[in-house]
């Protein structure tokens, strides 16, 4: 189909189509009359629009509006099955895959323990196959895939950096191998960046253009959102704050070989049992074998949850000590970036709840010249995976909602992906 010329009827139709699809996504099922009211279109034009979108497989009729006097109005909804996307969250412990339909509803997921000696391509394809089967679709139905990993793939070399603890992901040909094995357009993004994207779209950072997300699970990391956009840096390493030299810990040299730095050594998950022991706090109970995180994280989470539940005496001192070491590195970020808010995310930080957040905010006020508001992340259920799905959905909707580029006589084209 030729490109639409500005002001032509085809362009206006495509603009109206997109506006209606966005309204159905935001509001759920709507009547023809309500769509006309929200878009400013006449009833005949709204009727033609809905007929066109229904024929294209983008809209389905679903029930009637029986809550009003008079004849019931037919309701129309976004066709959730018009496109599907997938996200993968890769950590040193496991590979987690999920599939979502066009509305963002997760329709299938699959988790594999990270198997030493198994190649990255095999682990990705096995996890993705399991999620697709659970969703009741085929790989060819996927519109887009976003893979989250620690670190970042260098845009100049294509190799994974800042994540030497992720075995099997450092081959210089890995991206080509994955592209050959996956019959769907695929993108790669840093895990903490995707957690920030989830908060920006669905959680505590909605409506904020400048914010920092501070993350702590297996490692300390940050995501930087400036002017509403993720700032990745020249090599993708913006936000790798675990490598920051900080007061309170000796300099760590050759950090790329050690895969650690001063801030990680000062405030990472591994310091919490030591801080508790110094205050005479009993060790946390041994984590269950099927705990959602590794044993280090599970122990830290248990210690912080117990302290936050009774924040007095030794527990208060424990929370204060941890707030101080966290603030030591966070102060550098705040001094440089001056964000509007700081979102606290990751299982370890959020386990401290409001008591830890309040202490951290007070410490930061003493160490940094500006005073951003600290908020706890609201996307608690697998935020990295949720961010991967949101990223994939943004791209998929951009394509599917642009009816000027669709052959409406062949709605099957909406569901077919191509390899990268």
N, C-alpha and C positions, 0 to 999 in steps of 0.2 A: 504494500500500500504506500503511495507517495506521501511524503511528509506534508502535513497540513499547513496551509498558509495562514498567518495571523489574521483573525477576523472572519475566516471562512466558516460556513455552517458546520463542516466536519470538525473543526477545532472547537467551536462552541459546544457541539454535542459531546466531545471528549471531555471538556471542562465540566459540563453538567453531569456527565456520567461519574466522573471522579468525585465531585462534590456529594453526589448521592451515595456512592459507595463508602466514602469517609463517614457520612452521617449514620449509615447502617452499622458500620464498625463501631462507632462511638455510642450509639443509642440502642442498638438491637433492633428488633422488628418494628417497622413503621408502616403506616398506611400511605396510599397514594396522596391523599389530601395533606397529611402531615409532611411528607417529603416536599410537596409543592410549597407549603408554608415556609419550611426551613430553607429552601433554595430560592424562593421567589419565583418559581416557575408556575405557569398556568396548569390547570388540571389536564388539558389535552397533551401539553408538552411533557408533564410528569408521567402520564400514561404511556406515551411513546417511549420515554426513557426507560421505564420499568420493563416494557415489552422487549426493548432492545437488549437490556442487561440480562433478562431472563433467557432470551434466545442464545446469548453468549455464554450461558452457564455461570454467570456471576451472581445472580439473584434467584432466590426461590420463594414461591408463595408458601406462607406458613401460618395457617389458622386465620382467625378473624378477630377483630376488636369488638368484643361483645359488651364492653363496659359503658358504651354510650347509648343514648336513646336513638331510636330509628334503626334502619337497616345496618347490620354489622358490616364493617369495612374490612376488605381483604388486607392482611398484613404481608409485608415482604421483608425478607432477611437476606443478609450476605450469605452466599453459598460457601459454607466453611470448607467444603471439599474441592473448591476450585483450584486450590494449591496447597501443598504441604512443604514444610521446611524441617530441617533437622539441626540439632546442636550437639556438640561433643565437649565434655569437660574432661581433660586428661591431667592426671596427677601421678606422682610416683607410686601411689597405692592402688589406683583403679582408673578405668575408663568408663565414663557414664555417658550414654547417648539418649536423646529424646527426640520425638517427632511432634510437631504441632500443626494444626490446621490453620487456615487463613485467618481465623478469628483469634489465634493465639492459644487455643485450648490444647493442652498436651494430650495426645491420643495414644501414645505408646512410649515406653522407655525400656532400657536394658543396661545392666551394669556388669562389668567384668573386672575381676581383680587383675592388677597389673602383673603380668607373667614375665619374669626374667627369662631372657633368651628368646622370647617371641618378638618378631619384628613389629615396628610401629604400624606398618601398612596392614598387617594381619590383624592387629588388635583393633585398629580403627574399623576395618571392614566387618569384623565379627560383631563389634558393638553396634554398628550401624544396622547390620542385617537383623540383629535381634530387636532393635527398636522399631524398625520398619515392619517386621512381622507382627509385633505387638500392636501396632497401629492398624493392621489389616490392609496395608497398601504394598506396592512394589517400589523398588529403588527408582524406577522410571517415573514414579509419581512425585518425587522430590523436586522442588523448584530450586532450592539452595541449601548449602550446608556451611555452618560456621564452626570451626574447631578452636577451642580455648586451650592454651597451654601456659605453663609458667614461662617467664622470659618473653622473647619476641624473635621472630624471624627477621634477620637483617635484610632490608630491602635491596642492598647492593649485592650481597653474596647468596641470599636465600637460605643461610644456615641459622639454626636456632642459637641464640645467645642468652646469657644470664640465667641459664637453667641446666647446669652440668649435672644436677641431681636427677634429671629425667632421662633414664637410660633408653637407648635405641632411637633417639630423636635428633641425632647430630650429623647424620650423613649429608654430604653436600648434594646428593641427588634425591633426597627424601621428598621434596615437594613435587618433583617430576613423577616419582613413583606413586605418590598419592593421587595425583591428577590422573594418571593412567588407570588407577584401580577404581576410581570413584566416578560413576556416570552422572555427575551433577556438578554444577559450579560450586567451588569450595573457596572459602576465605579463612584466614587464620588471624587470631587476635589474642593478645595477652589476657590472662584470666582475670586479673584485677581490673583492667579496663572494662571488661564485660560486666563485672559486678557493678561498676560505676554507671554503665549504660542502663542496667536494670533499675538502679536507684533513680536515674534521671527520668526514665520513662514511667516507672510504676511506683516509686518509693519516696524516700525522704528528700531527694534532690529535685523533685518536680518543680518547675518554675524558676530554677536557679541557673544562672548562666556561668558563674564562676564558683567552682567548689573543688575541694580535695577529698578523695576517699582514702582513708587509712585502713589497711587490711592486715589482719594477723591470723594466720592459721599455721601451716607448716613453715611459712616464711613471712617476713614483714614486707609489705609492698604498698604502693600508693598509685592512685590514678589521678590525673590532672585534667580538669575540664575547664577550658578558658574560652570565654565568649560562646558558650554552648557546645563547643567541639572538643573532642578528646585531643590532648596534646601528646603525641607519641615520641617526639624527638627524632634526630637524624637517623639513628640506628634502631629505633623502636624501644630504646631503653629508658625513656622518661618515666619516672616513678619507681625505678629500682632502688628504693630508699634503704633497703637492707645494707647496701654498700656504703652508705654515708659514714664518713669519719665523724665521731661525736665525742664530746667530753664524757668522761666516766669510763672509757674503755680504751686500752692501748690501740695504736694504729694497726690495722690489718693490712698487710702488704700483699701484692700479687693476688688481689681479690678474685680475679677471674679463675685462677687455679683453685683457690680455697672455696669459691662459691659462697662467700660470706663477707661481711664487713662490720664496721664498728657498731652501727645501729642494730643489726641483727644480733650481734654478740651481747649487746647491752640490754635489749628489750624483746628479743625473740621468745618464742614459746618455751624454749629450753631453760630459760632462767627462772620460770615461775616455781618449780619445785624447790629450787635453792632459796628463793626469797621466802617461801613458806617455812622451810626448815630453819632458817635463821631466826624466825619469830616463834619457833616452837609449835607450829601448826602441823598436825598429823598429816601424813601423806594421804593423798586422795585414794579412793578405792581403785583397784585394778579395773581397767575398762573391759567391757564385754567384747567377746570376739567379733560380733557383728556391729560394733560401734561405727557410726558414719564417718569417723575420722581416724587417723593413725593414733597409736597409743600415746605419743607425746601430747598431741592436741587434746585427746580425751582426758588425760590427767589434768592438764592446765584448765580446761573447761570446768571440770569438777571442782577444782580448787577455787576458781573465781565465782562459780555459782554459789558455793557454800559461803564464801566471804560476803557476797552481795546480799545473801538472805539474812545475814546477821552482822551488819557492818559496824562492829564495835570491838574494842579491845585489840587483840592480835589481828583479827580479821580486818579492822580498819587500817591498822599499820601496814598490813599486806597490800591492801588496795592502794594506799598512799604511796608505798614504795614502787608499785607497778605504774601508777600514774606519773610519778616523777621520771622514770626511765622512758616511758612513752613520750612524755612532753619534751624530753631532751632532743629527740630527733624531729618531732613534729614542729618544734619552734623554728627550725631552719626552713622548713617548707613554708610556714606561715609568713616568715620574714621576707622571703623571696616573692611569694605569689600573692599574698594579701587576699585570700579567698573570702567569699561571703559566708560560706559555711564549711565545716569539716564533717563528713559522714564517717562514722565509726562502723566498720563492717568486719566480717570474718568471725568465725565461731569463738575465737579466744577473746577478742575485745568485747563482743556483744555479751559474752557470759558474765562480764562484770556489771552489766545493767546500768541503771541510773547512778548508783553510788560511785562506780568507777568513772563514768562520764563527768559527773559533777567535780570530782577531784581532779581529773585531767584538765577540765576547763579552767579551774582555779590555778593549776600549775602553769598552764600555757599563758594565762594572763600575766604571770610573773616573768615569763621568759621571752615573750614575743611582743613587738610593739603594737601590733593590731590584735583585735579580739574577735575572731570569728565565732559564730555560734556553733557549738558542737551538737550534733544530732546522731542518734543511733539509727543505723540502717533499718529500713522497713521490709526489705525483701529478704526474708530469713530462710525460705525454702530453696536451697540450691541456687544462690544468687548468680554464680558464674554461668551455670547452665541456662538460667532464665535470661541472662544477658545475651548469650549466644543465640538463643531462639529469637529474642527481640531484634538482634542485628540482622538475622536471616529474614525475619518477617518484614523489616523495613525495605530491604531490597526486593523481596518478592512482591510486596504490595505495590511498590513503585512501578514494577513491570505489569502486573496484572490489572491494576487500576487504570493504566493508560490505554484506554480502548482505541485510541488513534493508531496504536501499533498492533492491534489484535485483529486477526481474521475471524470475525464474528460467526462466519459460517462453519468454523471448525473449533468448537470449544475445547476439543481434546488438546489443542496446542497450548492451552493454559497450564496443563499439568506436566508437560514434557520438559525435562531438564537436559542440558547438554554438558558434556565433560569440558573441563576448563582447558 
